């Protein structure tokens, strides 16, 4: 699916997808333990187990320690 690389940056990759397609893409990403993904999204992502989550608000970068649904 992807070129040989260690880091993949996805900007709004899930935006506008139907639920079935979104779940398939999230599962594919979640099962790929060989790569680092940087995913930019304005929507919550529920089916990917991230090792780190960040949020940018008013130009400030925050490292999130817990579930982020409250921020959406």
Phi and psi in radians as a Rosetta constraint file:
Dihedral C 1 N 2 CA 2 C 2 CIRCULARHARMONIC -2.040 0.35
Dihedral N 2 CA 2 C 2 N 3 CIRCULARHARMONIC 2.802 0.35
Dihedral C 2 N 3 CA 3 C 3 CIRCULARHARMONIC -1.203 0.35
Dihedral N 3 CA 3 C 3 N 4 CIRCULARHARMONIC 2.878 0.35
Dihedral C 3 N 4 CA 4 C 4 CIRCULARHARMONIC -1.272 0.35
Dihedral N 4 CA 4 C 4 N 5 CIRCULARHARMONIC 1.915 0.35
Dihedral C 4 N 5 CA 5 C 5 CIRCULARHARMONIC -2.765 0.35
Dihedral N 5 CA 5 C 5 N 6 CIRCULARHARMONIC 2.788 0.35
Dihedral C 5 N 6 CA 6 C 6 CIRCULARHARMONIC -1.679 0.35
Dihedral N 6 CA 6 C 6 N 7 CIRCULARHARMONIC -0.489 0.35
Dihedral C 6 N 7 CA 7 C 7 CIRCULARHARMONIC -2.160 0.35
Dihedral N 7 CA 7 C 7 N 8 CIRCULARHARMONIC 2.303 0.35
Dihedral C 7 N 8 CA 8 C 8 CIRCULARHARMONIC -2.173 0.35
Dihedral N 8 CA 8 C 8 N 9 CIRCULARHARMONIC 2.221 0.35
Dihedral C 8 N 9 CA 9 C 9 CIRCULARHARMONIC -1.868 0.35
Dihedral N 9 CA 9 C 9 N 10 CIRCULARHARMONIC 2.163 0.35
Dihedral C 9 N 10 CA 10 C 10 CIRCULARHARMONIC -2.111 0.35
Dihedral N 10 CA 10 C 10 N 11 CIRCULARHARMONIC 2.060 0.35
Dihedral C 10 N 11 CA 11 C 11 CIRCULARHARMONIC -1.843 0.35
Dihedral N 11 CA 11 C 11 N 12 CIRCULARHARMONIC 1.947 0.35
Dihedral C 11 N 12 CA 12 C 12 CIRCULARHARMONIC 0.959 0.35
Dihedral N 12 CA 12 C 12 N 13 CIRCULARHARMONIC 0.628 0.35
Dihedral C 12 N 13 CA 13 C 13 CIRCULARHARMONIC -1.110 0.35
Dihedral N 13 CA 13 C 13 N 14 CIRCULARHARMONIC -0.481 0.35
Dihedral C 13 N 14 CA 14 C 14 CIRCULARHARMONIC -1.679 0.35
Dihedral N 14 CA 14 C 14 N 15 CIRCULARHARMONIC -0.092 0.35
Dihedral C 14 N 15 CA 15 C 15 CIRCULARHARMONIC -1.119 0.35
Dihedral N 15 CA 15 C 15 N 16 CIRCULARHARMONIC 2.240 0.35
Dihedral C 15 N 16 CA 16 C 16 CIRCULARHARMONIC 1.423 0.35
Dihedral N 16 CA 16 C 16 N 17 CIRCULARHARMONIC 0.038 0.35
Dihedral C 16 N 17 CA 17 C 17 CIRCULARHARMONIC -1.406 0.35
Dihedral N 17 CA 17 C 17 N 18 CIRCULARHARMONIC 2.585 0.35
Dihedral C 17 N 18 CA 18 C 18 CIRCULARHARMONIC -1.236 0.35
Dihedral N 18 CA 18 C 18 N 19 CIRCULARHARMONIC 2.833 0.35
Dihedral C 18 N 19 CA 19 C 19 CIRCULARHARMONIC -1.040 0.35
Dihedral N 19 CA 19 C 19 N 20 CIRCULARHARMONIC -0.760 0.35
Dihedral C 19 N 20 CA 20 C 20 CIRCULARHARMONIC -1.095 0.35
Dihedral N 20 CA 20 C 20 N 21 CIRCULARHARMONIC -0.813 0.35
Dihedral C 20 N 21 CA 21 C 21 CIRCULARHARMONIC -1.135 0.35
Dihedral N 21 CA 21 C 21 N 22 CIRCULARHARMONIC -0.736 0.35
Dihedral C 21 N 22 CA 22 C 22 CIRCULARHARMONIC -1.044 0.35
Dihedral N 22 CA 22 C 22 N 23 CIRCULARHARMONIC -0.788 0.35
Dihedral C 22 N 23 CA 23 C 23 CIRCULARHARMONIC -1.085 0.35
Dihedral N 23 CA 23 C 23 N 24 CIRCULARHARMONIC -0.687 0.35
Dihedral C 23 N 24 CA 24 C 24 CIRCULARHARMONIC -1.123 0.35
Dihedral N 24 CA 24 C 24 N 25 CIRCULARHARMONIC -0.778 0.35
Dihedral C 24 N 25 CA 25 C 25 CIRCULARHARMONIC -1.158 0.35
Dihedral N 25 CA 25 C 25 N 26 CIRCULARHARMONIC -0.776 0.35
Dihedral C 25 N 26 CA 26 C 26 CIRCULARHARMONIC -1.061 0.35
Dihedral N 26 CA 26 C 26 N 27 CIRCULARHARMONIC -0.732 0.35
Dihedral C 26 N 27 CA 27 C 27 CIRCULARHARMONIC -1.134 0.35
Dihedral N 27 CA 27 C 27 N 28 CIRCULARHARMONIC -0.736 0.35
Dihedral C 27 N 28 CA 28 C 28 CIRCULARHARMONIC -1.030 0.35
Dihedral N 28 CA 28 C 28 N 29 CIRCULARHARMONIC -0.813 0.35
Dihedral C 28 N 29 CA 29 C 29 CIRCULARHARMONIC -1.138 0.35
Dihedral N 29 CA 29 C 29 N 30 CIRCULARHARMONIC -0.784 0.35
Dihedral C 29 N 30 CA 30 C 30 CIRCULARHARMONIC -1.089 0.35
Dihedral N 30 CA 30 C 30 N 31 CIRCULARHARMONIC -0.586 0.35
Dihedral C 30 N 31 CA 31 C 31 CIRCULARHARMONIC -1.461 0.35
Dihedral N 31 CA 31 C 31 N 32 CIRCULARHARMONIC -0.114 0.35
Dihedral C 31 N 32 CA 32 C 32 CIRCULARHARMONIC -1.637 0.35
Dihedral N 32 CA 32 C 32 N 33 CIRCULARHARMONIC 1.561 0.35
Dihedral C 32 N 33 CA 33 C 33 CIRCULARHARMONIC -1.463 0.35
Dihedral N 33 CA 33 C 33 N 34 CIRCULARHARMONIC -0.007 0.35
Dihedral C 33 N 34 CA 34 C 34 CIRCULARHARMONIC -1.558 0.35
Dihedral N 34 CA 34 C 34 N 35 CIRCULARHARMONIC -0.205 0.35
Dihedral C 34 N 35 CA 35 C 35 CIRCULARHARMONIC -2.168 0.35
Dihedral N 35 CA 35 C 35 N 36 CIRCULARHARMONIC 2.776 0.35
Dihedral C 35 N 36 CA 36 C 36 CIRCULARHARMONIC -1.757 0.35
Dihedral N 36 CA 36 C 36 N 37 CIRCULARHARMONIC 2.226 0.35
Dihedral C 36 N 37 CA 37 C 37 CIRCULARHARMONIC -1.925 0.35
Dihedral N 37 CA 37 C 37 N 38 CIRCULARHARMONIC 2.327 0.35
Dihedral C 37 N 38 CA 38 C 38 CIRCULARHARMONIC -1.954 0.35
Dihedral N 38 CA 38 C 38 N 39 CIRCULARHARMONIC 1.985 0.35
Dihedral C 38 N 39 CA 39 C 39 CIRCULARHARMONIC -2.019 0.35
Dihedral N 39 CA 39 C 39 N 40 CIRCULARHARMONIC 2.143 0.35
Dihedral C 39 N 40 CA 40 C 40 CIRCULARHARMONIC -1.770 0.35
Dihedral N 40 CA 40 C 40 N 41 CIRCULARHARMONIC 2.154 0.35
Dihedral C 40 N 41 CA 41 C 41 CIRCULARHARMONIC -2.644 0.35
Dihedral N 41 CA 41 C 41 N 42 CIRCULARHARMONIC 2.481 0.35
Dihedral C 41 N 42 CA 42 C 42 CIRCULARHARMONIC -1.635 0.35
Dihedral N 42 CA 42 C 42 N 43 CIRCULARHARMONIC -0.068 0.35
Dihedral C 42 N 43 CA 43 C 43 CIRCULARHARMONIC -1.960 0.35
Dihedral N 43 CA 43 C 43 N 44 CIRCULARHARMONIC 2.609 0.35
Dihedral C 43 N 44 CA 44 C 44 CIRCULARHARMONIC -1.081 0.35
Dihedral N 44 CA 44 C 44 N 45 CIRCULARHARMONIC 2.513 0.35
Dihedral C 44 N 45 CA 45 C 45 CIRCULARHARMONIC -2.025 0.35
Dihedral N 45 CA 45 C 45 N 46 CIRCULARHARMONIC 2.002 0.35
Dihedral C 45 N 46 CA 46 C 46 CIRCULARHARMONIC -1.781 0.35
Dihedral N 46 CA 46 C 46 N 47 CIRCULARHARMONIC -0.373 0.35
Dihedral C 46 N 47 CA 47 C 47 CIRCULARHARMONIC -1.847 0.35
Dihedral N 47 CA 47 C 47 N 48 CIRCULARHARMONIC 0.277 0.35
Dihedral C 47 N 48 CA 48 C 48 CIRCULARHARMONIC -2.091 0.35
Dihedral N 48 CA 48 C 48 N 49 CIRCULARHARMONIC 2.221 0.35
Dihedral C 48 N 49 CA 49 C 49 CIRCULARHARMONIC -1.556 0.35
Dihedral N 49 CA 49 C 49 N 50 CIRCULARHARMONIC 1.666 0.35
Dihedral C 49 N 50 CA 50 C 50 CIRCULARHARMONIC -1.378 0.35
Dihedral N 50 CA 50 C 50 N 51 CIRCULARHARMONIC 2.577 0.35
Dihedral C 50 N 51 CA 51 C 51 CIRCULARHARMONIC -1.467 0.35
Dihedral N 51 CA 51 C 51 N 52 CIRCULARHARMONIC -0.462 0.35
Dihedral C 51 N 52 CA 52 C 52 CIRCULARHARMONIC -2.515 0.35
Dihedral N 52 CA 52 C 52 N 53 CIRCULARHARMONIC 2.516 0.35
Dihedral C 52 N 53 CA 53 C 53 CIRCULARHARMONIC -2.263 0.35
Dihedral N 53 CA 53 C 53 N 54 CIRCULARHARMONIC 2.429 0.35
Dihedral C 53 N 54 CA 54 C 54 CIRCULARHARMONIC -2.234 0.35
Dihedral N 54 CA 54 C 54 N 55 CIRCULARHARMONIC 2.718 0.35
Dihedral C 54 N 55 CA 55 C 55 CIRCULARHARMONIC -2.406 0.35
Dihedral N 55 CA 55 C 55 N 56 CIRCULARHARMONIC 2.383 0.35
Dihedral C 55 N 56 CA 56 C 56 CIRCULARHARMONIC -1.873 0.35
Dihedral N 56 CA 56 C 56 N 57 CIRCULARHARMONIC 2.141 0.35
Dihedral C 56 N 57 CA 57 C 57 CIRCULARHARMONIC -2.326 0.35
Dihedral N 57 CA 57 C 57 N 58 CIRCULARHARMONIC 2.198 0.35
Dihedral C 57 N 58 CA 58 C 58 CIRCULARHARMONIC 0.885 0.35
Dihedral N 58 CA 58 C 58 N 59 CIRCULARHARMONIC 0.708 0.35
Dihedral C 58 N 59 CA 59 C 59 CIRCULARHARMONIC 1.382 0.35
Dihedral N 59 CA 59 C 59 N 60 CIRCULARHARMONIC 0.035 0.35
Dihedral C 59 N 60 CA 60 C 60 CIRCULARHARMONIC -1.825 0.35
Dihedral N 60 CA 60 C 60 N 61 CIRCULARHARMONIC 2.399 0.35
Dihedral C 60 N 61 CA 61 C 61 CIRCULARHARMONIC -1.694 0.35
Dihedral N 61 CA 61 C 61 N 62 CIRCULARHARMONIC 2.209 0.35
Dihedral C 61 N 62 CA 62 C 62 CIRCULARHARMONIC -2.084 0.35
Dihedral N 62 CA 62 C 62 N 63 CIRCULARHARMONIC 2.377 0.35
Dihedral C 62 N 63 CA 63 C 63 CIRCULARHARMONIC -1.582 0.35
Dihedral N 63 CA 63 C 63 N 64 CIRCULARHARMONIC 2.153 0.35
Dihedral C 63 N 64 CA 64 C 64 CIRCULARHARMONIC -1.579 0.35
Dihedral N 64 CA 64 C 64 N 65 CIRCULARHARMONIC 2.327 0.35
Dihedral C 64 N 65 CA 65 C 65 CIRCULARHARMONIC -1.721 0.35
Dihedral N 65 CA 65 C 65 N 66 CIRCULARHARMONIC -0.359 0.35
Dihedral C 65 N 66 CA 66 C 66 CIRCULARHARMONIC -2.300 0.35
Dihedral N 66 CA 66 C 66 N 67 CIRCULARHARMONIC -3.108 0.35
Dihedral C 66 N 67 CA 67 C 67 CIRCULARHARMONIC -0.900 0.35
Dihedral N 67 CA 67 C 67 N 68 CIRCULARHARMONIC 2.422 0.35
Dihedral C 67 N 68 CA 68 C 68 CIRCULARHARMONIC -1.813 0.35
Dihedral N 68 CA 68 C 68 N 69 CIRCULARHARMONIC 0.086 0.35
Dihedral C 68 N 69 CA 69 C 69 CIRCULARHARMONIC -0.964 0.35
Dihedral N 69 CA 69 C 69 N 70 CIRCULARHARMONIC -0.562 0.35
Dihedral C 69 N 70 CA 70 C 70 CIRCULARHARMONIC -1.104 0.35
Dihedral N 70 CA 70 C 70 N 71 CIRCULARHARMONIC -0.331 0.35
Dihedral C 70 N 71 CA 71 C 71 CIRCULARHARMONIC -1.551 0.35
Dihedral N 71 CA 71 C 71 N 72 CIRCULARHARMONIC -0.111 0.35
